[in-house]
Amino acid sequence: MTIRPSSLISATVIALACHSAVAAPAKHGRAPARSPAGAGNVYQQFRGPNGLVIRWVPDQMPLKVYVAPGTSLDSLVDPALGASYMCVDDKEQWPDVVANVVQKKGQLGSLPQAVGYVPQHYEAAVQGINSWQKYSGGLYSYQITQDPTDADIYVFWTNHFVNKLGLGLFENDIRGYTAKRSFPYKAIMAGQRAQFRPVVTLLRTTEGGAGTPMRLGWMQASAAHEFGHALGIEGHSTNPNDLMSIYYGHGVISANDAATIRYLYKAPVDYIP
């Protein structure tokens, strides 16, 4: 990331849970954007709170994405909560936790691997992330990096998600969360300072409550879905056939998803991660 302008401005914190439960309601009353026949339709749920457009800008690209080889952050305990920093009730702190971990020499390498992780999960996640490449149209770019000290987006793993009481969240089959901080672009360009932090995605390694490793097709779809959020699709499509619905569609990027990401990256930006 190359934008580092020089009073400190506050961030908008967004955390998204993705699962296959009930349909999410539309948050905006805007009509769908029209696209050429067969090219897919833009869903307005890509917008953030109050209809904001939140996305990366050219000066931040190519984005660098670090996919940890099975590393879990669950052992990092927040003394105030008595639970893992990576519990879902502490999502607003995830970007800070990851920034601190990668800055402390040796800490990342000392962390355990998530229970249920298999090496094929890594490849499935990378494939899911890279599936957005073909739809960029030159509007955004990113690359997988093996250097955890130089990334904009981090992907880590968890056996299952828990709340601040340490209770597992199995009911809604949550497969991933993405947390990010975003800052007003005009203020940044006017010279105000921002405490940039990485975007953080957690992927679940198991399915159900029995600890069975997540099937690879599901993992690929989960990673692709979460990366759609990391790129800037803030909400969920209400069309169950879209990858960016809470149902993961057919597990691949739909024509609507593709139309939406292109529309997003042509729209005037309000906030940047």
CORGIGI-V770417 format. One record per residue. N is the residue number from 1. RES is the residue in one small letter. PHI is phi in whole degrees, -180 to 180 (* if undefined). PSI is psi in degrees with one decimal (none if undefined). NEAR is the number of other ideal C-beta (glycine too) atoms within 10 Angstrom. Layout:
n = <N	N>
res = <RES	RES>
phi = <PHI	PHI>
psi = <PSI	PSI>
near = <NEAR	NEAR>
//
This chain:
n = <1	2	3	4	5	6	7	8	9	10	11	12	13	14	15	16	17	18	19	20	21	22	23	24	25	26	27	28	29	30	31	32	33	34	35	36	37	38	39	40	41	42	43	44	45	46	47	48	49	50	51	52	53	54	55	56	57	58	59	60	61	62	63	64	65	66	67	68	69	70	71	72	73	74	75	76	77	78	79	80	81	82	83	84	85	86	87	88	89	90	91	92	93	94	95	96	97	98	99	100	101	102	103	104	105	106	107	108	109	110	111	112	113	114	115	116	117	118	119	120	121	122	123	124	125	126	127	128	129	130	131	132	133	134	135	136	137	138	139	140	141	142	143	144	145	146	147	148	149	150	151	152	153	154	155	156	157	158	159	160	161	162	163	164	165	166	167	168	169	170	171	172	173	174	175	176	177	178	179	180	181	182	183	184	185	186	187	188	189	190	191	192	193	194	195	196	197	198	199	200	201	202	203	204	205	206	207	208	209	210	211	212	213	214	215	216	217	218	219	220	221	222	223	224	225	226	227	228	229	230	231	232	233	234	235	236	237	238	239	240	241	242	243	244	245	246	247	248	249	250	251	252	253	254	255	256	257	258	259	260	261	262	263	264	265	266	267	268	269	270	271	272	273>
res = <m	t	i	r	p	s	s	l	i	s	a	t	v	i	a	l	a	c	h	s	a	v	a	a	p	a	k	h	g	r	a	p	a	r	s	p	a	g	a	g	n	v	y	q	q	f	r	g	p	n	g	l	v	i	r	w	v	p	d	q	m	p	l	k	v	y	v	a	p	g	t	s	l	d	s	l	v	d	p	a	l	g	a	s	y	m	c	v	d	d	k	e	q	w	p	d	v	v	a	n	v	v	q	k	k	g	q	l	g	s	l	p	q	a	v	g	y	v	p	q	h	y	e	a	a	v	q	g	i	n	s	w	q	k	y	s	g	g	l	y	s	y	q	i	t	q	d	p	t	d	a	d	i	y	v	f	w	t	n	h	f	v	n	k	l	g	l	g	l	f	e	n	d	i	r	g	y	t	a	k	r	s	f	p	y	k	a	i	m	a	g	q	r	a	q	f	r	p	v	v	t	l	l	r	t	t	e	g	g	a	g	t	p	m	r	l	g	w	m	q	a	s	a	a	h	e	f	g	h	a	l	g	i	e	g	h	s	t	n	p	n	d	l	m	s	i	y	y	g	h	g	v	i	s	a	n	d	a	a	t	i	r	y	l	y	k	a	p	v	d	y	i	p>
phi = <*	-107	-79	-144	-69	-113	*	-60	-103	-82	-106	-93	-102	-127	-134	-122	-102	-127	-154	-121	-109	-88	-69	-82	-72	-67	-101	-133	-95	-74	-74	-60	-70	-82	-127	-56	-53	80	-93	91	-113	-84	-97	-78	-69	-67	-73	-86	-54	60	77	-70	-94	-121	-159	-79	-119	-53	-64	-94	-104	-72	-66	-112	-117	-106	-104	-68	-78	90	-64	-111	-103	-63	-80	-85	-102	-85	-63	-70	-98	72	-138	-61	-58	-92	-71	-70	-83	-123	-60	-65	-94	-56	-59	-68	-59	-67	-59	-69	-63	-73	-83	-91	-58	90	-69	-60	-69	-90	-80	-76	-86	-67	-62	94	-73	-127	-55	-67	-63	-60	-63	-64	-65	-62	-62	-63	-63	-71	-67	-80	-58	-69	-104	-72	56	77	-86	-149	-148	-158	-149	-77	-118	-96	-100	-71	-88	-139	-140	-101	-131	-119	-120	-122	-131	-146	-63	-165	-82	-132	-94	-68	-90	83	-84	-71	-105	-109	-57	-101	53	-70	-107	-167	-135	-129	-121	-150	-114	-130	-130	-63	-64	-62	-66	-61	-69	-83	102	-74	-90	-134	-91	-63	-135	-70	-80	-124	-116	-115	-112	-83	-92	-125	-124	68	-103	-95	83	-67	-55	-57	-64	-66	-63	-67	-65	-62	-66	-64	-65	-64	-61	-64	-69	-60	-67	-61	-72	138	-79	-80	-110	-119	-61	-90	-91	-65	-84	-89	-56	-87	-86	-73	-96	66	53	-100	85	-135	-65	-89	-60	-68	-61	-64	-64	-70	-66	-69	-62	-57	-81	-104	-79	-57	-88	-102	-129	-125	-70>
psi = <130.0	-13.0	115.2	62.6	164.0	none	141.0	129.2	152.5	157.3	155.8	125.0	127.4	131.5	131.9	130.3	138.6	122.6	-172.4	63.5	-121.4	156.5	139.1	135.7	152.6	140.5	-8.1	150.1	13.6	147.4	147.6	141.5	140.2	140.8	160.5	152.4	130.8	-2.8	-1.7	159.7	148.3	127.0	135.3	-4.4	-2.6	-20.5	151.6	-164.9	139.4	26.2	15.6	145.8	117.6	114.6	169.9	157.8	162.3	-35.4	-16.2	-4.1	157.5	138.3	147.1	128.4	121.4	118.2	111.8	142.9	65.5	-0.6	133.9	141.4	7.7	-22.3	-6.3	111.3	132.4	112.5	-25.9	-31.5	-25.7	19.7	171.7	142.7	-24.0	16.8	156.0	-16.3	-1.6	23.9	-32.2	-16.6	-9.5	-45.2	-37.5	-42.7	-47.8	-41.6	-42.0	-39.6	-46.3	-19.3	-19.3	112.2	125.1	-16.2	-42.8	-42.9	-16.4	-6.9	148.5	166.3	145.5	136.9	134.3	-11.0	138.2	151.6	-29.4	-20.9	-37.9	-49.6	-39.4	-40.7	-44.8	-41.1	-42.0	-44.1	-45.6	-12.0	-16.7	-13.6	-44.6	-12.1	6.7	-33.1	26.2	6.5	-24.7	159.1	150.6	164.5	149.7	132.7	147.8	1.0	104.4	-10.2	-3.9	70.1	154.8	-28.7	130.6	140.4	120.6	-178.6	153.8	145.4	-43.6	157.6	146.4	159.4	-174.0	-13.7	-1.3	9.4	135.2	143.6	94.5	-20.1	-42.7	12.4	47.7	125.5	-14.9	155.0	145.8	129.7	139.0	158.3	139.3	150.4	146.5	122.2	-41.9	-38.6	-39.6	-46.5	-21.5	-0.2	2.5	149.7	145.4	143.7	83.3	140.6	154.9	157.0	137.1	127.6	136.0	128.7	138.6	136.3	-14.1	164.3	148.1	-165.3	3.0	-3.8	16.0	131.6	138.2	131.6	148.2	-36.6	-39.3	-39.5	-42.3	-43.3	-39.9	-44.0	-41.7	-42.8	-50.6	-35.3	-28.8	-39.2	-42.3	-35.7	-25.2	-1.1	102.2	-34.1	-161.5	135.2	145.4	-0.5	115.3	-11.0	-8.3	142.0	-36.4	16.7	167.6	-5.1	-3.9	11.1	-128.9	16.1	2.5	162.0	126.2	170.8	-35.9	-41.2	-45.1	-43.2	-37.1	-44.1	-36.1	-40.6	-43.9	-45.6	-0.5	-12.6	145.3	134.4	139.6	-46.9	152.1	147.8	none>
near = <16	8	16	10	13	5	6	8	14	11	19	18	15	22	16	21	17	27	19	14	13	8	13	13	9	14	17	13	7	13	8	12	13	10	17	7	5	6	13	18	17	24	26	19	23	26	21	21	13	9	12	16	19	24	26	25	16	12	12	19	17	13	19	20	23	22	26	21	11	19	21	22	23	22	11	15	13	16	7	10	16	11	20	21	22	26	24	19	13	20	21	13	20	29	23	16	20	26	15	14	19	18	10	9	8	6	12	18	8	10	17	12	15	23	16	20	24	15	9	13	26	18	14	23	27	16	14	29	24	16	20	20	11	9	18	16	11	6	16	23	13	22	11	15	17	10	9	17	10	11	21	21	25	25	27	24	27	23	17	19	23	18	14	15	10	11	11	11	16	14	9	14	15	20	25	25	23	26	26	27	22	22	22	19	18	11	16	20	13	10	9	15	14	19	13	18	21	24	28	26	29	26	27	25	24	20	18	10	10	7	12	11	15	23	13	16	13	18	27	22	24	25	26	25	31	25	24	29	24	27	25	26	26	25	22	25	28	16	17	13	14	28	24	27	23	24	20	23	21	12	16	14	24	19	15	23	29	21	21	29	25	19	19	22	21	10	15	6	17	18	24	22	26>
//
